[in-house]
Amino acid sequence: MRARPPARALAVVLIAVSLTGCLLGPRYERPVIPAPENHRGLADPAAEESLADVPWWELFQDTALQELIRQSLVANFDVRIAAARVEEARARAGVAKSFLFPEVNLSGGLGVRQVSRLTEPPEDNGQPDREFSNYDLGIGLSWEIDLFGRIRRETEAATAIFVASEEARRGVLIALVSDVAGSYFVLRTLDLELEIARRTLQINDERVTFYRDRVQGGVSNQLELNQAVANRSRTAAAIPELEGQIAVQENLIHFLLGQPPGPIARGAVLTEQYTPPSVPAGLPSALLDRRPDVREAEERLVAANANIGAAKALFFPTISLTGLLGGASRDLSDLSDPKARVWSLAAGLFQPIFQAGRIRRNYEAAKARFDAAMAEYEKAAFNSFREVADSLVTIEKLEAIQLEREREVEALRDAAELARSRYTAGLSNYLEVLIADQQLFDAERLLARTRGARLDSVVQLYRALGGGWQVEPTEPTEEGEPPAEPAGP
């Protein structure tokens, strides 16, 4: 039997070794997070149902708000930045993976030289050929054998970073949906306050006219007229203040939409905005798989774990395989001649001996980065529990506050009517009317703010639970059938 050429045997051995090489470093295991059995403030047992399961276009039923969210998801600057970072991470993962495969290159060259007549011996004709040309063309191969898994660990880390960037993009979408909705509710709150101020100003104008007529008729005095004018000015001053705040809020919403400043189209008034009848929070442990920021932190922990293995592999030898197949000739036409064929195959080994502690310090740094990534993951997880608990207690307390302020406004309306009746009957002075009007104006504005804050608290709970990244279905559904569950972006 003919013996196998040493070069071919060497290549076969190295390829077999590369396919069966070991992976250094610890195997990743998800850390155990002591999640609470139920969210703080909830007396009922925890259920799997969560407000985050509701798509944003069903939670926010104001058509004007829905259109604003759609526009923001397309043109928002942070969304575009996040999408570009995902593509960058995808490309970097591809670069890391490419080192697992051989690198093949085509090379060619032309060399021309002229020798001296004084150093070269003369030919038979007495005229030596002083010019020489050399042509070469070949295919080169180089391949680092991933014997100890360094390249595979680096690929694992790059892939985890790519997944983390996708989770970060989802986090941007959640934040954007909640920011647009929250900003819109703030705008509608300011609109309601402005409506209250204008309505109150109209009443104040009527009062000023009323007391001015009484002064001219000798029934009232200048003090009461001055008090009425001062009360009217107090109300009037709130109008330009609110108009300025509205313009600023509109500009903010346009910025979230990636647009220049301008007015914002309105939908339902604040008092007609949809509020879900219940706000189920789901299981606390589900936040670890639902919240993009927690999942992003875990993927970065996976990458840090893989980098430990890559750093550990640097302690061991690096084996590389290089080869060349081609031809070399003085004449270009002779490159295809079998006599011009050249080839080479070589294996190289590199083993660090003394690096002044550089490799060990790099390994220690990788382990320290893993510890930091572990702390970041735990921080994100516990922060998710805190944000949900904060939102739940805020919703509960705002409901109670709104109920009391509605009672306050109703009582002050009756008090204002009673004060005017008593003043007309001569049973009290104008001070009672003035105080009642001022208290009613302030109470109505506080009630409007409470209503807006309650809507925003639902938005913040939706965000804390990890809802809002869903993409609307594009295919129409048959009448009477619910839309298909949207896939992730």
Rosetta blueprint (number, residue, H / E / L):
1 M L
2 R L
3 A L
4 R L
5 P L
6 P H
7 A H
8 R H
9 A H
10 L H
11 A H
12 V H
13 V H
14 L H
15 I H
16 A H
17 V H
18 S H
19 L H
20 T L
21 G L
22 C L
23 L L
24 L L
25 G L
26 P L
27 R L
28 Y L
29 E L
30 R L
31 P L
32 V L
33 I L
34 P L
35 A L
36 P L
37 E L
38 N L
39 H L
40 R L
41 G L
42 L L
43 A L
44 D L
45 P L
46 A L
47 A L
48 E L
49 E L
50 S E
51 L H
52 A H
53 D H
54 V L
55 P L
56 W H
57 W H
58 E H
59 L H
60 F L
61 Q L
62 D L
63 T H
64 A H
65 L H
66 Q H
67 E H
68 L H
69 I H
70 R H
71 Q H
72 S H
73 L H
74 V H
75 A H
76 N L
77 F H
78 D H
79 V H
80 R H
81 I H
82 A H
83 A H
84 A H
85 R H
86 V H
87 E H
88 E H
89 A H
90 R H
91 A H
92 R H
93 A H
94 G H
95 V H
96 A H
97 K H
98 S H
99 F L
100 L L
101 F L
102 P L
103 E E
104 V E
105 N E
106 L E
107 S E
108 G E
109 G E
110 L E
111 G E
112 V E
113 R E
114 Q E
115 V L
116 S L
117 R L
118 L L
119 T L
120 E L
121 P L
122 P L
123 E L
124 D L
125 N L
126 G L
127 Q L
128 P L
129 D L
130 R L
131 E E
132 F E
133 S E
134 N E
135 Y E
136 D E
137 L E
138 G E
139 I E
140 G E
141 L E
142 S E
143 W E
144 E E
145 I E
146 D L
147 L L
148 F L
149 G L
150 R H
151 I H
152 R H
153 R H
154 E H
155 T H
156 E H
157 A H
158 A H
159 T H
160 A H
161 I H
162 F H
163 V H
164 A H
165 S H
166 E H
167 E H
168 A H
169 R H
170 R H
171 G H
172 V H
173 L H
174 I H
175 A H
176 L H
177 V H
178 S H
179 D H
180 V H
181 A H
182 G H
183 S H
184 Y H
185 F H
186 V H
187 L H
188 R H
189 T H
190 L H
191 D H
192 L H
193 E H
194 L H
195 E H
196 I H
197 A H
198 R H
199 R H
200 T H
201 L H
202 Q H
203 I H
204 N H
205 D H
206 E H
207 R H
208 V H
209 T H
210 F H
211 Y H
212 R H
213 D H
214 R H
215 V H
216 Q H
217 G L
218 G L
219 V L
220 S L
221 N L
222 Q H
223 L H
224 E H
225 L H
226 N H
227 Q H
228 A H
229 V H
230 A H
231 N H
232 R H
233 S H
234 R H
235 T H
236 A H
237 A H
238 A H
239 I H
240 P H
241 E H
242 L H
243 E H
244 G H
245 Q H
246 I H
247 A H
248 V H
249 Q H
250 E H
251 N H
252 L H
253 I H
254 H H
255 F H
256 L H
257 L L
258 G L
259 Q L
260 P L
261 P L
262 G L
263 P L
264 I L
265 A L
266 R L
267 G L
268 A L
269 V L
270 L H
271 T H
272 E H
273 Q L
274 Y L
275 T L
276 P L
277 P L
278 S L
279 V L
280 P L
281 A E
282 G L
283 L L
284 P H
285 S H
286 A H
287 L H
288 L H
289 D H
290 R H
291 R L
292 P H
293 D H
294 V H
295 R H
296 E H
297 A H
298 E H
299 E H
300 R H
301 L H
302 V H
303 A H
304 A H
305 N H
306 A H
307 N H
308 I H
309 G H
310 A H
311 A H
312 K H
313 A H
314 L L
315 F L
316 F L
317 P L
318 T E
319 I E
320 S E
321 L E
322 T E
323 G E
324 L E
325 L E
326 G E
327 G E
328 A E
329 S E
330 R L
331 D L
332 L H
333 S H
334 D H
335 L L
336 S L
337 D L
338 P H
339 K H
340 A H
341 R E
342 V E
343 W E
344 S E
345 L E
346 A E
347 A E
348 G E
349 L E
350 F E
351 Q L
352 P L
353 I L
354 F L
355 Q L
356 A L
357 G L
358 R H
359 I H
360 R H
361 R H
362 N H
363 Y H
364 E H
365 A H
366 A H
367 K H
368 A H
369 R H
370 F H
371 D H
372 A H
373 A H
374 M H
375 A H
376 E H
377 Y H
378 E H
379 K H
380 A H
381 A H
382 F H
383 N H
384 S H
385 F H
386 R H
387 E H
388 V H
389 A H
390 D H
391 S H
392 L H
393 V H
394 T H
395 I H
396 E H
397 K H
398 L H
399 E H
400 A H
401 I H
402 Q H
403 L H
404 E H
405 R H
406 E H
407 R H
408 E H
409 V H
410 E H
411 A H
412 L H
413 R H
414 D H
415 A H
416 A H
417 E H
418 L H
419 A H
420 R H
421 S H
422 R H
423 Y H
424 T H
425 A L
426 G L
427 L L
428 S L
429 N L
430 Y H
431 L H
432 E H
433 V H
434 L H
435 I H
436 A H
437 D H
438 Q H
439 Q H
440 L H
441 F H
442 D H
443 A H
444 E H
445 R H
446 L H
447 L H
448 A H
449 R H
450 T H
451 R H
452 G H
453 A H
454 R H
455 L H
456 D H
457 S H
458 V H
459 V H
460 Q H
461 L H
462 Y H
463 R H
464 A H
465 L L
466 G L
467 G L
468 G L
469 W L
470 Q L
471 V L
472 E L
473 P L
474 T L
475 E L
476 P L
477 T L
478 E L
479 E L
480 G L
481 E L
482 P L
483 P L
484 A L
485 E L
486 P L
487 A L
488 G L
489 P L
